[in-house]
Amino acid sequence: MTKKNHDADVAFIQALAELLRENDLTELQVKRDYGADDSLNVRVSRHTQQQVVTQVAAPPAPNSATPASPAAAPAPAASSEDPADDPGAVTSPMVGTVYMQAEPGADPFISVGASVAEGDTLLIVEAMKTMNHIPAPRAGTVKRIIVEDGAAVEFGTPLVILE
């Protein structure tokens, strides 16, 4: 009977991997309970290499223009405009949904040009029904807010840029 469960579990995991791929998901977690002392907890995830490929593929697009010399100059500017490369970028520590205020209708935590102290809440990332306050890593001024309220973010996604 253990072999039968094992074969069924393998087929189940393969089906989860296929769901992940077909629906363009990055992670899927399922727990199956077979009995009091028998369960299967599966977490299938994939690296978001597509995002990395997209970011790497974006700068060469201007270089593929017909005139080679003028296109070579904007390439460094395009990579310096990537928010993730900015030294003041505050990135998401988790996968979740961004909220700019404590509750609907409330004032947002930050706005462009606002001064923040180290530890001030910049925004909230909800993950698995838990509201995680994202603190300012240092004091500074909000130069740019990259994400929108209610947007889904991945681990490492730039959220805010501080000066």
C-alpha positions in Angstrom: 0.0 0.0 0.0 2.9 2.3 0.6 4.1 1.8 -3.0 0.6 2.7 -4.2 0.6 6.0 -2.2 4.1 6.8 -3.4 3.0 6.3 -7.1 -0.1 8.5 -6.5 2.0 11.1 -4.7 4.5 11.3 -7.6 1.6 11.7 -10.1 0.1 14.4 -7.8 3.3 16.3 -7.6 3.7 16.1 -11.4 0.2 17.4 -11.8 1.0 20.3 -9.5 4.2 21.1 -11.5 2.1 21.2 -14.7 -0.5 23.5 -13.0 2.4 25.8 -12.0 3.7 25.9 -15.6 0.3 26.2 -17.3 -0.9 29.1 -15.1 2.4 30.9 -14.9 2.6 30.6 -11.1 5.8 30.9 -9.2 4.8 28.8 -6.2 2.1 26.3 -5.1 1.8 24.6 -1.7 -0.6 21.8 -0.9 -1.1 19.6 2.2 -2.9 16.2 1.8 -4.0 14.4 4.9 -4.3 10.6 4.5 -4.9 9.8 8.2 -3.9 10.7 11.7 -0.2 10.0 11.2 0.0 10.1 7.4 0.2 13.3 5.3 1.9 14.8 2.4 3.0 18.4 2.4 4.2 19.6 -1.0 5.6 23.0 -2.0 6.4 23.4 -5.7 8.1 26.6 -6.8 10.2 27.8 -9.6 12.7 30.6 -9.9 11.5 33.7 -11.5 14.2 33.5 -14.2 11.7 34.9 -16.7 11.9 38.3 -14.9 15.7 38.2 -14.9 15.7 37.3 -18.6 13.2 40.2 -19.3 15.4 42.6 -17.4 18.6 41.4 -19.2 16.8 41.3 -22.5 15.4 44.9 -22.1 18.8 46.8 -22.4 19.9 45.1 -25.6 16.7 46.2 -27.5 18.1 49.8 -28.0 21.4 48.3 -29.1 19.6 46.4 -31.8 18.7 49.6 -33.6 20.2 50.2 -37.0 22.8 53.0 -36.0 25.2 51.2 -33.7 27.0 54.3 -32.3 24.0 56.3 -31.0 22.4 53.2 -29.5 25.5 52.3 -27.5 25.3 55.5 -25.4 21.7 55.0 -24.1 22.4 51.5 -22.9 24.1 52.5 -19.7 21.4 55.0 -19.0 18.7 52.3 -19.4 20.5 50.0 -16.9 21.0 52.8 -14.4 17.2 53.5 -14.5 16.5 50.0 -13.3 15.1 50.6 -9.8 16.7 47.4 -8.5 20.1 48.9 -9.3 19.5 52.1 -7.4 21.5 52.2 -4.1 18.5 53.6 -2.3 16.1 50.9 -3.4 14.1 49.2 -0.7 13.1 45.7 -1.9 10.3 43.4 -0.9 11.5 40.8 1.6 8.6 38.4 0.6 6.0 37.5 -2.0 2.7 39.2 -1.3 0.4 42.2 -2.0 1.4 45.8 -1.3 -0.8 48.2 0.6 0.2 51.8 0.9 -2.0 52.6 3.9 -3.0 50.9 7.1 -6.7 50.5 6.0 -8.8 51.5 3.1 -9.5 55.3 3.1 -6.6 56.1 5.5 -3.7 58.3 4.5 -0.8 56.5 2.8 2.3 55.8 4.9 4.5 57.7 2.5 4.5 60.1 -0.5 7.1 61.2 -2.9 9.2 63.9 -1.2 8.3 62.8 2.3 11.1 62.5 4.9 11.2 59.2 6.8 13.2 58.1 9.8 14.9 54.7 10.1 12.3 52.2 11.1 9.3 54.2 9.9 6.7 52.1 8.1 7.0 52.6 4.3 4.2 50.3 3.3 2.6 46.9 4.1 3.1 43.6 2.3 0.4 41.1 3.0 1.5 37.5 2.8 -0.7 34.6 3.8 -3.2 37.0 5.5 -0.4 38.5 7.6 0.2 42.2 7.4 4.0 42.8 7.3 5.1 46.4 7.9 8.1 47.2 5.7 10.3 49.6 7.7 12.7 52.2 6.3 16.2 50.7 6.5 17.6 54.2 7.0 16.5 57.8 7.3 16.0 59.7 4.1 13.6 61.2 1.6 11.2 59.2 -0.6 12.5 59.8 -4.1 10.2 57.4 -5.9 7.4 55.0 -5.1 7.7 52.1 -7.6 4.7 49.9 -6.7 1.0 50.7 -6.7 -1.4 50.0 -3.9 -2.8 46.5 -4.3 0.0 45.3 -6.6 1.4 41.8 -6.3 5.2 41.7 -5.6 7.8 39.0 -5.6 10.8 38.6 -3.3 13.4 41.2 -4.2 11.0 43.5 -6.1 11.9 47.2 -5.7 9.2 49.0 -3.7 10.6 52.5 -2.9 13.7 54.5 -3.6 15.1 56.6 -0.7 17.6 59.4 -1.1 
